[in-house]
């Protein structure tokens, strides 16, 4: 699978809100239909986590300085992810493990 593409905070917030609502609607429907006795705890936790993401993005958007810092950090992380991996150093073996060197007195 290809890596995730670019996104925006408003788009992430909207997606999290829609998914939280979908989980709640689905769980409520299944309880009403008698398929399950109560909402599944792990799904309630997931809904709560997604609602937390929505509130987190609200908090970020409410502080312009924080929003600017987050955007700069996201750009820096994207650039770092695009950079080619560093060449192995001379101390690394073919297995990827670092060889220990003895200190000389």
Secondary structure as the mmCIF struct_conf table of DSSP 4:
data_model
#
loop_
_struct_conf.conf_type_id
_struct_conf.id
_struct_conf.beg_label_comp_id
_struct_conf.beg_label_asym_id
_struct_conf.beg_label_seq_id
_struct_conf.end_label_comp_id
_struct_conf.end_label_asym_id
_struct_conf.end_label_seq_id
HELX_LH_PP_P HELX_LH_PP_P1 UNK A 2 UNK A 4
HELX_RH_AL_P HELX_RH_AL_P1 UNK A 9 UNK A 33
TURN_TY1_P TURN_TY1_P1 UNK A 34 UNK A 34
BEND BEND1 UNK A 35 UNK A 38
HELX_RH_AL_P HELX_RH_AL_P2 UNK A 41 UNK A 62
HELX_RH_AL_P HELX_RH_AL_P3 UNK A 64 UNK A 82
BEND BEND2 UNK A 83 UNK A 83
HELX_LH_PP_P HELX_LH_PP_P2 UNK A 84 UNK A 89
TURN_TY1_P TURN_TY1_P2 UNK A 90 UNK A 91
STRN STRN1 UNK A 92 UNK A 92
TURN_TY1_P TURN_TY1_P3 UNK A 94 UNK A 95
BEND BEND3 UNK A 96 UNK A 96
HELX_LH_PP_P HELX_LH_PP_P3 UNK A 97 UNK A 97
STRN STRN2 UNK A 98 UNK A 98
HELX_LH_PP_P HELX_LH_PP_P4 UNK A 99 UNK A 100
HELX_LH_PP_P HELX_LH_PP_P5 UNK A 102 UNK A 104
#
